[in-house]
Amino acid sequence: MKKTSIFLSIILCFSILFAQFGCSDNSKEITEYQIVANFNEKVLTATQTVDYFNDTEVSLTELKFNLFGNAYRKDAKFSPVSAQTVAQSYPNGLSFGDMKINSVLVDGKDAEFLINGIDQNVLSVNLGKEIFPEEHIRIEIDFVLNLANVVSRTGYNEHTINLANFYPILCARDNNGFYECVYYSCGDPFFSDCANYKVTLTANKKYTFATSGKEVSSATNGEYLSKTYEIEKARSFAIVLSEKFKCETDTSTGVEINYFYYNDNNPTYSLDYAVKSMNYFNKTFGKYPYKTYSVVQTEFVQGGMEFPGLVMISDRLEEGAYGEVIVHETAHQWWQGVVGNNEVEYGFLDEGLAEYSVVLFYENHPEYKMKRADMIEATEKTFKSFCTVYDKLFGSVNTTMIRSLKDFSSEYEYVNIAYIKPCIMYEYLRKTAGEERFFKGLSKYYEKYQFKNAEPYDIVGVFEKIGADSNGYFDTFYTGKEII
């Protein structure tokens, strides 16, 4: 998410059926993206070639792509930023951008396509034929992304250019077909399957590139620099550019960890958070699958935002919260990056696990002087306060966890339900199941659902299988019947 970790939120006072349509394992084929992009003067022009592999169990005559860049249009139905953060998000006044599709080819021939969805947020491509399971088809899309001057996942600002969600990305499939993501301002409105990426970006050589993937080639041509990056089995690809970036690197974990920054008095200390959390989560949950990991300081309204192999960390964070957010976003590499989920419908699945991972990290790193008991106590007080406030304001409080982003009345409510409550849930589960079963359950969950999309009751099944009486336990929290 665009998120401040829950413990920062406390300080700030608010502050499956598994994936028959998900990513495949190493023995199977997978969809591949090749993107060749040029960035110049706040505009990105690109050609994207998608070698689509039909890993579903049905034949297809159409493919759908989310157009997240269109969320920044002047006439968009849904604002990409919340009403509470408009002033911070648009420090120079309202600004707009969009994503224009110039042409679409299917297997080298002009194809019919529509820009539709409920907010011009979907590109629907007519394949012109039926694509059966385990068949491939090649789609080529020429597009232009015009950036808004907005402090968000996608936009340009004084110090950085954020290029997340910068290309048309295939809609993930669930049991109802293609899932079209609406860019709600609350939470993370994303749901995607894994794919292999090869991305070539050309921009003025004054910029330093921070990206999701591993650099495989580089060339200069006059004033321009071209770099090519690759990453396998990733849910998306993100880039941040800056003229001011400095970089510190660590390889002690076996992963090339890069910390890009422009305003940090102690970058080694910040990098150390990423290194320690990578090392701890590797040992506790399972191996991080990518060759590189980039922690990127950037202009961002909330605390941070996760993407495969790259996380954004807000330059607006206070020093005391900065490292904590790095830990939270690093945990998302396991919970959402590798074990995916529909973040629109089940945001608590990845947020809750990422936030409880912060508790685990500090518990096992006493040098930071953050005690597990104190963190949980503060979390419980915050959740109880939220319940009291909502009960007084509205006469009741809805604490159900399985609900869409559109069903939350505010970001305050979302943070309490998606971050705080599930953090409490995992603490209680740990005490009930015992240390051995709890950590075994998390590692088994990671192992079973890596590169797939999990649903709420999949983790229940994992804990049930290792002997934890968890079905009724999870259900009590999911349905809001728990007593905290």
SVG drawing of the C-alpha trace seen along z (x, -y; Angstrom):
<svg xmlns="http://www.w3.org/2000/svg" viewBox="-27 -25 55 57">
<polyline fill="none" stroke="black" stroke-width="0.4" points="0.0,0.0 0.5,-3.5 0.8,-3.2 2.2,-4.3 2.9,-1.2 0.3,-0.7 2.7,-1.5 3.4,-4.8 -0.3,-5.2 -0.7,-4.7 1.8,-7.5 -0.1,-9.6 -3.4,-8.7 -4.8,-6.6 -1.7,-7.7 -9.1,20.8 -9.4,22.2 -6.1,21.1 -5.3,19.5 -6.1,21.9 -5.7,18.7 -2.5,17.6 1.1,17.9 2.6,21.1 5.5,23.0 8.9,23.5 7.8,26.4 5.2,24.4 5.2,21.6 4.3,18.1 3.2,14.8 6.0,12.5 6.1,8.7 8.7,6.9 8.5,3.1 10.6,0.6 10.0,-2.9 11.3,-6.4 10.9,-9.1 11.1,-12.8 9.7,-15.9 7.0,-14.3 5.8,-12.0 6.5,-8.3 6.1,-6.7 6.3,-2.9 5.7,0.3 4.7,3.2 4.7,6.8 2.9,9.4 3.5,13.1 0.3,14.2 0.2,17.8 -3.3,19.1 -2.8,20.9 -6.6,20.9 -8.9,23.8 -11.1,22.0 -10.7,20.7 -10.5,17.0 -11.5,14.6 -10.6,11.4 -8.0,10.1 -8.4,7.2 -5.7,4.8 -5.9,2.4 -5.1,-1.2 -4.0,-2.6 -2.6,-5.7 -6.1,-6.8 -6.9,-7.3 -5.2,-10.7 -7.5,-12.0 -9.3,-15.3 -12.7,-13.7 -12.0,-10.5 -14.9,-9.3 -12.7,-8.2 -9.9,-10.4 -6.5,-8.6 -5.9,-10.4 -8.1,-10.7 -10.0,-13.9 -7.9,-14.3 -4.6,-14.3 -5.5,-16.5 -3.4,-19.5 -0.4,-17.3 -0.7,-15.3 -1.0,-18.4 1.4,-20.9 1.5,-23.0 -2.3,-22.8 -4.4,-20.2 -2.7,-18.4 -3.8,-15.7 -2.4,-13.0 -3.7,-10.0 -2.8,-6.9 -3.5,-6.9 -3.5,-3.7 -2.3,-4.4 -2.6,-0.9 -3.0,2.8 -1.7,5.7 -2.6,9.3 -0.1,11.7 1.2,8.9 -2.2,7.8 -4.3,4.7 -6.8,5.7 -10.1,4.2 -9.9,2.7 -12.0,0.6 -11.2,-1.6 -14.0,-0.8 -14.6,0.2 -16.5,-1.9 -13.9,-4.7 -12.0,-4.2 -9.8,-2.0 -9.7,1.1 -8.4,1.9 -10.4,4.7 -8.6,6.4 -10.5,8.6 -8.2,11.5 -10.0,12.3 -9.9,16.0 -10.2,18.5 -7.2,19.1 -7.3,22.5 -5.7,23.5 -1.9,23.7 -1.8,21.8 0.1,18.5 -0.8,15.3 1.2,12.1 -0.3,8.7 1.6,5.5 0.4,2.2 1.7,-1.3 0.8,-3.8 1.7,-7.1 1.6,-8.0 1.2,-11.7 2.3,-12.3 0.5,-14.5 2.3,-16.7 1.1,-14.6 2.8,-13.1 1.5,-9.6 2.6,-6.2 2.6,-7.6 3.6,-11.3 6.5,-13.8 7.6,-16.1 10.6,-18.2 13.0,-15.4 11.6,-12.2 9.5,-10.8 7.4,-7.8 6.7,-5.3 4.6,-2.7 1.6,-1.2 3.0,-2.9 1.9,-0.3 -1.2,1.6 -1.2,4.7 -3.3,7.8 -6.3,8.1 -5.9,11.1 -8.5,13.8 -10.6,15.2 -13.5,17.6 -15.7,14.9 -13.2,14.1 -11.1,11.0 -11.1,8.8 -11.2,5.1 -9.5,2.9 -11.0,-0.4 -8.5,-2.9 -10.0,-3.7 -8.1,-6.2 -8.3,-4.0 -5.8,-1.1 -4.1,0.6 -6.5,1.1 -4.5,3.8 -4.8,7.5 -2.3,9.1 -0.8,12.4 2.9,13.1 4.8,12.7 8.4,12.4 9.5,8.9 12.1,7.4 12.0,3.6 14.2,1.2 14.0,-2.5 15.7,-5.4 15.9,-8.8 18.2,-11.7 21.4,-10.5 21.0,-13.1 18.7,-10.6 19.6,-7.7 17.2,-4.7 15.9,-2.7 13.8,0.3 12.3,3.6 14.6,5.8 18.3,6.7 20.2,4.5 21.3,6.7 22.6,4.0 23.4,0.3 24.3,-2.1 24.6,-5.8 23.8,-7.8 24.6,-11.5 22.5,-12.9 20.5,-9.7 20.9,-6.6 19.3,-3.3 19.1,-0.5 17.5,3.0 16.2,4.8 14.8,8.3 12.8,9.9 11.0,13.3 7.7,14.2 6.8,10.7 3.4,9.2 4.4,5.8 7.4,3.7 8.1,0.2 10.6,-2.6 11.7,-5.7 13.9,-8.3 15.8,-11.2 18.6,-13.6 19.6,-13.6 19.8,-9.9 22.8,-8.6 23.0,-4.8 24.4,-2.5 24.6,1.3 24.8,4.4 25.2,8.0 25.7,9.8 22.4,11.6 23.1,13.0 20.7,10.4 21.9,7.1 20.1,4.6 20.3,1.0 19.2,-2.0 18.5,-5.0 18.2,-8.3 18.6,-12.1 17.9,-13.3 19.2,-11.0 21.8,-11.9 22.5,-8.3 22.0,-6.2 24.0,-3.3 21.6,-3.0 18.6,-3.0 20.2,-0.4 20.8,1.7 17.1,2.0 16.6,3.4 19.5,5.9 18.4,7.1 14.8,7.5 15.7,9.3 17.9,11.7 15.3,12.3 12.4,12.8 14.5,15.2 15.2,17.3 11.7,17.1 9.3,17.4 11.3,18.7 13.8,17.5 13.3,14.2 13.2,15.1 14.6,12.1 18.2,11.1 17.9,7.5 15.9,5.4 15.7,1.6 14.6,-0.6 13.8,-4.0 13.3,-7.2 10.8,-9.3 8.1,-11.8 5.0,-10.0 2.1,-11.1 1.8,-8.0 4.6,-6.1 5.5,-3.6 4.4,-1.4 5.5,2.1 6.2,3.5 8.1,6.7 11.8,6.0 11.3,2.3 9.6,0.3 8.9,-3.4 9.7,-5.1 8.3,-8.5 10.7,-11.4 8.2,-13.0 8.6,-10.4 10.0,-11.4 13.3,-9.7 11.9,-7.5 9.4,-5.9 11.6,-5.6 13.2,-2.3 9.9,-0.8 8.3,-1.5 11.3,0.0 10.7,3.2 7.0,3.2 7.5,2.7 10.2,5.3 7.8,7.8 5.5,7.1 8.0,8.8 6.8,12.1 3.2,11.1 1.7,9.7 4.9,9.8 5.3,13.6 2.1,14.7 -0.4,12.6 -4.0,11.7 -6.7,9.5 -5.9,6.3 -9.2,4.7 -11.3,7.4 -9.0,8.7 -6.5,6.0 -6.1,7.3 -4.5,10.5 -1.2,8.9 -1.3,5.8 -2.0,7.8 0.8,10.2 3.2,7.5 2.4,5.6 2.7,8.5 6.0,9.2 7.2,5.9 6.4,7.1 8.4,10.3 11.3,8.3 11.6,5.9 11.1,8.8 14.1,10.5 16.2,7.3 16.4,5.9 18.9,3.3 16.0,1.2 14.4,1.3 10.9,2.1 9.2,4.8 6.6,7.1 4.3,6.7 4.4,2.9 3.7,3.0 0.7,5.3 -0.7,3.3 -0.5,0.1 -2.2,1.9 -5.1,3.2 -5.6,-0.3 -5.7,-1.8 -8.3,0.7 -10.5,0.3 -10.3,-3.5 -11.4,-3.1 -14.4,-0.9 -15.4,-3.5 -15.2,-6.4 -17.2,-4.7 -19.8,-3.4 -20.3,-7.0 -20.4,-8.5 -22.6,-6.0 -24.2,-4.0 -22.4,-0.8 -19.0,0.4 -18.4,2.8 -15.3,4.9 -15.8,7.5 -12.5,8.0 -13.6,9.5 -14.9,6.5 -14.0,4.4 -12.1,1.1 -15.3,-0.6 -17.0,0.5 -14.7,-1.4 -16.0,-4.8 -12.5,-6.3 -8.8,-5.5 -9.0,-5.6 -11.4,-2.7 -9.3,-0.8 -6.1,-1.1 -7.9,0.3 -9.5,3.2 -6.7,4.1 -3.6,3.4 -4.4,3.2 -7.1,5.9 -5.2,8.7 -2.1,7.8 -3.9,8.6 -5.4,11.7 -1.9,13.2 -0.7,12.4 -3.6,14.3 -3.2,17.1 0.5,17.4 -0.4,17.8 -3.2,20.3 -1.3,22.5 2.1,22.3 5.4,21.0 6.3,24.1 3.0,24.4 2.7,20.7 6.0,20.3 5.6,23.5 2.2,22.4 3.6,19.1 6.4,20.9 4.0,23.5 1.7,20.8 4.6,19.1 5.7,22.3 2.3,23.4 1.0,20.1 4.2,18.5 3.6,16.9 -0.1,17.7 -3.1,15.6 -4.4,16.7 -7.9,16.1 -8.9,15.6 -9.5,19.2 -6.4,20.6 -4.3,19.6 -6.9,21.3 -6.4,24.5 -2.7,24.4 -2.9,24.0 -5.6,26.7 -3.3,29.1 -0.5,28.7 -2.8,29.4 -3.9,26.0 -7.6,25.7 -7.8,22.5 -11.0,22.6 -13.4,21.2 -10.7,18.9 -10.1,17.1 -13.8,17.1 -14.5,15.2 -12.1,12.5 -13.2,12.4 -16.8,11.9 -16.3,9.4 -17.4,11.7 -14.1,11.6 -13.8,9.9 -10.6,7.9"/>
</svg>
